[in-house]
Amino acid sequence: MPVLKVIIPAYNEADSIGKVIAEIPAIVAEIIVVNNNSTDQTVAVAKQAGATVLTETRKGYGYACLCGLNYVASTSNTPDIIVFLDGDYSDYPEELEKIVAPILEEDMDLVIGARKKSLREPGSMTPQQVFGNALATFLMRLFFGAKFTDLGPFRAIKYEKLKELQMQDTTYGWTVEMQLKALRKKLKYKEVPVRYKQRIGVSKVSGTVKGTIFAGIKILGWIFKYSIK
């Protein structure tokens, strides 16, 4: 059986992180929660739930993901597949098996959990999230012939392929960077429709004007950077 490890960036997710960890399927070898400067009980709750807990003091989604990957690289039990999942309980962790299935059964390199409108709980994505995803994926189709419809954070990728991407974004551009580099490297990719519900707590990105603006700038910046290469 392939070795699966999950990386969950978490900033003040004490109310949700335990639920997320509890619903991750038993096929996962290790659940890694990266505490990104939380001021609540995120660390204690995650540890009690059985996760490996790391701390990244530099705030940023990408910083947290990179911290998790640095840890994974230092372990002896090297994974075959890395799954990224948010800690806010907006995803359905039990759908992890559906997301990794195309890697296991079809030899895909990257699988994105696509938050289809018909499967989304009303209000689970803000209008700016919906617009930002639509614009970004439209530009990716226009410039690169991509078939992506979402930049969903719930995703799985072969570990060796992920290392080849040499990820570097430290904040909001992590997801789009991965997808753009996957296109550049001609990785085999697929989207799997997933359900999506209203998160527990307030979004650190789309819940604030500043977060929305900076996320948009980062995402568009990556796309235009790659379009002129």
Buried (B, 14 or more C-beta within 10 A) or exposed (E): EEBBBBBBBBBBBBBBBBBBBEBBEEBBBBBBBBBBBBEBBBBBBBBEBEBBBBEBEEEBBBBBBBBBBEBBEEEEEEBBBBBBBBBBBBBBBEBBBBBBBBBBEEEBBBBBBBBBEEBBEEEBBBEBBBEBBEBBBBBBEEBBEBEBBBBBBBBBBBBEBBBBBEBEBBBBBBBBBBBBBBBEEEBBBBBBBBBBBEBBBEBBBBEEEEBBEBBBEBBBBBBEEBEEE
